[in-house]
């Protein structure tokens, strides 16, 4: 049982957390080099006396709190990078950097984790073990977690016994949490197809090999494959996002370039879809006396929560906020996360925290140019991080 009021402590810390979140939001940075964001985090942590370890390949850092006891080690993660897109919100702290925006809530993730570090430091006597606060770069497609993992920053003696992360969602009621055991987010792969025919005059297609209708046929066949060849209870999402060809109205181009994404929730469906993309593209092209080159780029793997840790974290949240605080997620989401690389190594979970604005009509999804959040909800995230860490570290030995 908690012997301190974690949520009350989180609310006391909240004003500073909001200020930090706004500072980061106004100065978004992309990729694995986030000097201003990392400096802001280090400044906020400077009076806590934490051990700091910095990545050599990125500006990620790990701040470590050693509690009073010699219990296990838990890692809490917050990602720090923004997205390459404009912001269209009328806020005093809106993005000052053109075509860069914190539209996925990483500013809030970072600020909440700083708040949790302060809360746990102030209650160090209740921390029976070690807490690593992982401030991570490059989640938005730059493999930031994997880079740090490959650097060996989590190897012994720094290996965690468990890991936990929170991700905000502006479409869910503020202060509510959701998660699920097993797959919670999808693997995300990119595919490219180049169909090559023979160029010619648009008025005489019989003298050419027009790749454009063949590309369109491939798009339709890929959609049919998803419906007819992939198990509906082990699904994939396959989307064609770009088709590029041609220069003018009276010229049949020689080739067409196609681009798309594949999302999957298991390695089995992922592999079957990969095989299907290659087979369909090459054989449809062959049927029309053309060639298709297929390139598949593997993205983040499936994010898989460990059932025992989900049960533990859910129990902690319900003890802290009441039985209605946690809403089980019925199905995985088709977004992707590089926290998946850590969950492949260590038991843990990622949960979502609702941060819907007070005016529901203003609620916009993550990655929207108009995404805003209820900053008061961050107190729930601060408290969740701290409570889960303390509860895990204070579990009786079995």
N, C-alpha and C positions, 0 to 999 in steps of 0.2 A: 504493500500500500504506500502511496505517496505521503511523505511527511511534510511536504511543503506545498503551497498553493502555486503550482507551476503556471497556471493561466493568469493569475493575478500578477505574478512576476513578469510574464511576457508582456502584459499590457503596460506595466511600468516602463519597460524597455522600448516599447513600440514607437514613441515619437522619434527617437534616434534612428530606429530601423527605417521609418518612413523617409526621414531626411536622406539616409544613405541610398535608399531605393531611388529617390528622385534625382539624386546626383548622378547615379549610374545611368538612369533612364535618359537624362539629358545629354549624356556623353557616350553613346553606344559605340562599341568596337566589334570588329568581326574577326573570326578565325581563332588562331592559336596564339596570337600576339596581342594582348590586351593591356598595355602598360598603364593606362590611366585607371582602368577598373581594378587591376591588381594593386596599384598604389593606394587607391581608396580603401580597399579591404585591409591592407597592411596598416594603414593609418588608424582604422577603427579598432584593430586588434592590438595596437602597440602598447596599451596599458595593461594587458592581461597576462603578460609574461609567458605566452605560449611558445612552445618549440616550433620553429618555422623551417620547413624544408621546401626548396624551390625546384621546380622542373628546369632542366637545362634546355630542353627542346621547345618549351612553351613558356607562357607566364603563369601557368597553374601553380598553385601552392597548397601545401598541407600544413595546417596548424594543429598542434597536438596539445591536448590537456591531459595531464596525468593527475588522476584523482588521489584520494587518500588511501584507497585500498589497492590490492594487487590482483583485482579481478580481470576479466577478459578485455578485449579491445573491440570497439565498434567504430565504423567509419560512417560519417554523415556527409552527403555530397550536395553541393549547389553549383550549377553551371552558370557561366558569367557572360557568354557571348551573345551578340545581337544578330539580327537578320539584315540582308542587303535589300532593303525596301524603304519607301518613304513613309513618314508618319503624317496622318491627316487629322490629328487631334488638337483642339484648341486648349492646350495646357500650359501653365507657366513653366513647367519643366519638360516640355516636349523636346524631341530630339533636335539638337543643334547641328548634327552632322548629316549632310545630304545623303539620302538613300541608305540610311542606316536607322534601324528602329528596334527597340526591345518589344517586339510583338509576340513573344512567346513566354514572357514572364521570367526570364532568367535574371533580370534585375531584382525581382522579388525573391527568387530562390536564393540569390547571393545575400541579400539583406537579411532574410530570415535566418540564414545559417550564421551570419555574424551575430545576430541577436541570440541565437541558441548558444553560441560560444560564450557570450557575456553572461547569460543566465546560468549556464553550468559552472562557469568560473566563480560566480557569486555564491554558488551552492556546492562548492568543491567537496565539502565533507560528505555529500550524498552521492559522490561519484566513486564507485568502488571498481576502479579500473582505468582504462585509457580511452579517450575519445579523439579520433582524427576528424578534422573538419577539412574536407577536400573541396577547394575552390577551383573549379575546372574550366578550362578554355575549350573552344572548338567543338561544342556538341552539335552545332548546326551543320553537320556534314564534313567536319574536319577531323574526326576521329580523336578528339582530345583525350578521352578516357583511355583509349588504346595506346596512344603515344606515351602517356605517363605510365601505364601498365608495362609497356615494352621497355621503358627506361629502368624498370626494376624498383620503382619507388614504393611498391607495396610488398616487396619480398621481405622475408625474415631479416631482422626482427620486427619489421613494420607490418607484417601481414595481419589483416583484421580477422576477427572471429565471426563478424556479421557486418552487413552493410545496409544502409537505408537512404532513400531519397524521396523528396516531394516534388511534384510538378503541379503548378496551378492550372485551373481551368475556369475561364470567365463565364462559362455557360451553366455552371452548377451553383446551387445556393451557397452563399458565403458561410464559411465555417463548417461545411460538411466535407467528409472524406470518402473516397471510394478506392477500391482496389479489388484484386482477385488473385487466387492462387493459380499457378501455371502461367501460360502466355497472357501477357497484359498488353504488349505492343508488338508490332510486326517487324519482320525483317524487311529491309528496304533496298532493293537492287535497281540498277539502271540498265536499260537495254538500248542498243542502237542497231538499226538495220539499214544497210545501203543496198538498194536495188539498182542494178546496172543493166541497161538495155542498149539501144542504139538511137542516137539522135537523128532528127530529120525535120522536114517541112511539115507544119501542122496540117496542111491541106492534103498530105499524102502519107497517112499513118501506115499504109501497107508497105512503104519502103523503109520504115523505121521499126524499132521495137520500143513502144511507149511504156516507160516504167511507172507512170503515174496511176493508171487504173490498176496495175498490179499491186502497187503499194496500198491502194484503197482496199483491194481484195484481201490483202494480208491483214489489215486492220480488222476487217469484219471477221475473218477466220480466227484471229486471236481472241476476239470477244466470244465467239462460239466455243472455242476451246475451254475457256474459263467455265462456261455453263455446262458443257457436255463431258469434259474430260477430267475436271477437278472435283473432288468430293465436296459437296456443299457444306458438310460439317467439318471440313478441314480446308477452309477457303483461301483463295488468293484474290487480290485486286490487281488487274492489269490495265493500265491506262496509256493510251498514245497521246503524248502531249505536244508533239511537234512533227510536222511534215514539211520538208523544204525542197523545192525543185523549181527549175525554170527561170527564164529571164524576160520573156516577152510573149505576146499572144500568138505569134505564128511560128514558134519554134518548139519542137518536141525535145525535151532535154534528154541527155544521155543517162542521167541517174537521179535517184530520189534518196534523200536522207531522212530517216525516221528516228524518233526519240521517244522514250517512254519510261514508265516506272512499273516495278512489280513489287507488291506487298504480300507477305505470306506469314502464317503463324506457326508453321512447322517446317523442319528441314525436308520432310517427305513431300509436302505440297510445293515447296520451293524448288526442289530438284525436278519434280514432274513438270512444273511450269517452264523451267529453263529448257528442258528437253523439247517441250512443245513449241516454244518460240523458235528454236533452231530448225526443227522439222518443218513447221508450217511455212516459215519465210523461205527457206531454201527450195522446198518442193513446189510451192506455188510459183516461185520465180522460174524454176526449171520447166514447169508445165507451159510457160509462156516464152520459152527459149531465152530466158534471162538468167542472171546470177544474183544471189543475195548473200551478202556478208553480214554475219550476226556477231555483235560484241556484247557480252554480258559483264557488267561490273558489280561485284559483290559489295553491298553496303552493310549497315549494321545488322547483326543477327537478331533473332527473336528475343525480346525481353521477357524472361521467364521468372516469375516470382516463386519463391520457395514456400510451399504450403504452411509449414510449421511457423515460419517467421511471419507470414500473413496473419495467422491466427493469433500469434503473440502481439503483434502491433495493433491489430484490431481490438484485442482485449484491453490493451493499454489506453487506446483512444476512447473506448467506451467507458472505462473507469474514470478518465479525465473529464470527458464532455457529456457523458450519458449515452444510453443505448441507441438513440437516433443519430449519433454523430457519424456513424459509419454506414454507408449504403453499398452493399455488395455490387460489384460490376458484373453484369450478366455475360458480356462478351468482350473479347479483346478490342482495342482500338487499332486502326491500321496505320497510325503514326509509328515512328521508329525512334529509338533512343540508344546512345552509346553507353549508357549505364548497363546495357546488356552484356558488355564485355566483362564487367566486374561481377555480375550475377552468374556468369559462366564459371567463375572461380570460387566465389564465396556465397554462403547462404544470406538471404536478405530479401528486400522487397522495395518496390517503388509504389507510392500511393499518389493519388490526385487530391488536391485541396480546392474546394469551390471558393471563388472570389468574385461572384457575380456582382456587378454594380448595384447600388441602391435603386436606381431607376432601371428596371429590367429591359426597357426599350433600347438602352445603350449597350446592352450585352453583345459583344462581337467575339467571334472565336479567336483562338491563337492563330497567329500569322495574318491577321487582318490589319490593314492600315489604320483601323479605328479601334483596335483593342485597348480597353482600359480595364482597371480592376478596382475592387474595393480594398483600399489599403488597410482598413481596420481588420480585415480577415487575416492579415499576416501574423497577428498575435496567435492565432490558432496554429499556424505553421511553426512559429518559434516554440510554442509550448509542446507541440507534437514531437519535434526533433529532440527537445530536452527530456521529455517524459519517456520516450522510447529508449533513449540512451541510458538514462538512470535505471529504468525498469530492467533493461537487458543486463546491465552490469551488476545489478543487485539481486539477480535471480539466485536462488539457493543452488548450491552444487549438487549434481546428481551422480 
